Amino acid sequence: MSTTLMALVDGSAYSESVCRHAAWVATRTGARVTLYHVLDPRRAPGQRDLSGSIRLGARSALLEKLSALDEQHAKLAQAQGRAILEDAHALITAEGVSDVVTRLRHDDIVETVTAKEGAADMILIGKRGEAAGLDKPHLGSNFERIVRASHKPVLVANRAFRPIGRVLIAYDGGVSSMKAVDYVSRDPLFAGLDVVVATVGPDTEDTRRALDNARATLTAGGHGAEAHILRGQPGKALGEVVERKGIDLLVMGAYGHSRLRTLVIGSTTTEMIRACKVPVVLIR
């Protein structure tokens, strides 16, 4: 059964990185790449409130002009979307990937992911979208919505692609992190890559046993993984390992807490993605 990647491009500074990461995954796995550009109807000019003191005749004339302007905006948005998809297609095929298709869709981006991810094995998005400044500390406005809505692994591209040789699995013993270990051990995407598995917490017998189990799973999949127990705050400790060990890709479980709990205590997932300068694969 063939593998399919669902890559979301919006013309932002991160779109090129999404394309290059998609080409990297496709080259290693033989996957088809389906590129999506989503035109959100909520961002269209929309209806205008012309009630008030404008005379009926004047209001009708203005409505006609505004309707024509809205139609022009819609046509321009479609033309821009097609241009973005053409550029993304060219980027990926230039990397030697031949099986690339494009889709222009009018919908909410999360509804698009929900509707189309069934045919995909992985979703690729940028850390920030076209509406987020490169120097802003926050992530893209749709980022968490997409990750929470998806049931597939999500690769979050950082601003620039670089060759990937070393992978860090952030392991906390939870269900999603155990899925992450199993995913790395089985998926051909990670074949031949160096793997480091790390957990943050006290050095106890239970912690060592959990790491041994994770290493055993990785060994069975052909990976001779390093294992480390780290102290401190998870985001900072794992970030230091990324820098010190020359990690090129982080794999971790996504959003283990409910939205309400996240509002109270924050989220290691969001913290790591914001802080790390490497792409991240999130497993639900």
Secondary structure, 3 states (H helix, E strand, C coil): CCCEEEEECCCCCCHHHHHHHHHHHHHHHCCEEEEEEEECHHHCCCCCCCCCCCCHHHHHHHHHHHHHHHHHHHHHHHHHHHHHHHHHHHHHHHCCCCCEEEEEEECCHHHHHHHHHHHCCEEEEECCCCCCCCCCCCCCCCHHHHHHHCCCCEEEECCCCCCCCEEEEECCCCHHHHHHHHHHHHCHHHCCCEEEEEEECCCCHHHHHHHHHHHHHHHHCCCCCEEEEECCCHHHHHHHHHHHCCCCEEEEECCCCCHHHHHHHCCHHHHHHHHCCCCEEEEC
